[in-house]
Amino acid sequence: MLQSSRFRQSLARFTLKAALYGSWILGLFPFTFDPKRNQLQRSKWLLAYGLCLNLTLLVFSVLPETDDHNSIKVEVFERNPLVKQVEFLVEIIGFVTTVLTHLRIFWRSHELAEILNELLLLEKRHFRELNLRDCHKFDEYVIHKGLLIILEIASSLLIYFGIPESRLVVHEALCIYVVQLEVLLVVMHSHLGVIYIYRFVWIINGQLLLLANQLRRGQRADPERVQRLRWLYGRLLELNSRLASIYDIQVTFFMGTLIAANITVGHVLVIFWINIKRFSVWIMVLIFPQALIVNFWDLWLCIAFCNLAENTGKTTSTILKLFNDIRNMEKELKERIEEFSLFCSHRRLRLRHCGLFYVNYEMGFHMIITNILYVVFLVQFDYMNLKFK
């Protein structure tokens, strides 16, 4: 058990370091770390490097005209124009997502540095001494996110290089999938911010449980400790809102891209199954189904990160209710607990994107149902063109 825990922590640390160094190399993290001050500083050189590199990659990934790089794609487009129109729409959404992702990185980098520096400060001055045990959920989610980035790139490469009789353009594939990797890393930055805030709230919950157990054993609890936890909780809610305002557009467009891609792949799979004799088993069984599975997994993990943080915030309110059953509490301590409970009832830890919707399992279920319904609509609308003659 101890060895597996150490391995999990080592793998999570490796994933975090790989994401950090990869972001530096690709110009996505324009900050340097000052070890003396334990703070991040925005680097104009890294900003300029990232801007030049990403513009170059974006231009090279858009310029080549390789829509006809495999015969299967050409045949499907010729016999079913709706598929071509839907894929063109997906490409537009993907392009807009990429451009917005890079623009927001450079536009909001100063504010992002302030948020990250405050998180580092809270970690150093408060949470490092409060943390009494390892947070295995934190490690698991970090590892899953790193694994999914690898699977997303591998899935895209398999589709590009795995389809028989394809006209391969290596430099084009390199530019396109590096750009895809950049978008995936930026979305990972957002989710890492969410999971770090989750970890801090998880530590606060542990401290509240510890106080409740002390009171049940007849020991005294310091009211100032509760006040400190409430202040930390309030700071985390504010930082969560500021962090969401920086990444909400990118993550929303990214999830929209995943949904649009799943609709396209699902529609194409229906066409392949109806014309099963015209296509190889390799394409039917492996290439496109694996892309659908990986995309759905990535979409659901985006939702799971936000839902985990939201549920942890709800747990804080539940833990505070435990103090209602404890008798003979000091008056000041009781007031502090009531203030904390009132604060939690008015302000909750939730991830709201673009001021439109909260991201949780309920919203994720609606997204998946919408995904399936759109495939059904496309099949019904284009029913006469599904069977190749």
Salt bridges, closest charged atoms under 4 A:
ASP68 OD1 - ARG167 NH2 3.34
GLU75 OE2 - ARG79 NE 3.48
GLU75 OE2 - ARG278 NH2 2.53
GLU87 OE2 - LYS73 NZ 3.41
GLU111 OE1 - ARG108 NH2 2.74
GLU111 OE2 - ARG242 NE 3.98
GLU114 OE2 - HIS110 NE2 3.25
GLU114 OE1 - ARG242 NH2 3.28
GLU118 OE2 - ARG235 NH2 2.33
GLU123 OE1 - ARG199 NH1 3.25
GLU129 OE2 - ARG228 NH2 3.21
ASP139 OD2 - ARG8 NE 3.29
GLU182 OE1 - HIS102 NE2 3.21
GLU224 OE2 - ARG336 NH2 3.73
GLU238 OE1 - ARG235 NH1 2.33
ASP248 OD1 - ARG104 NH2 3.56
ASP298 OD1 - LYS145 NZ 3.28
GLU310 OE2 - LYS314 NZ 3.62
GLU310 OE1 - ARG350 NE 3.88
GLU330 OE2 - ARG220 NE 2.81
GLU332 OE2 - ARG336 NH2 3.58
GLU339 OE1 - ARG336 NH1 3.79
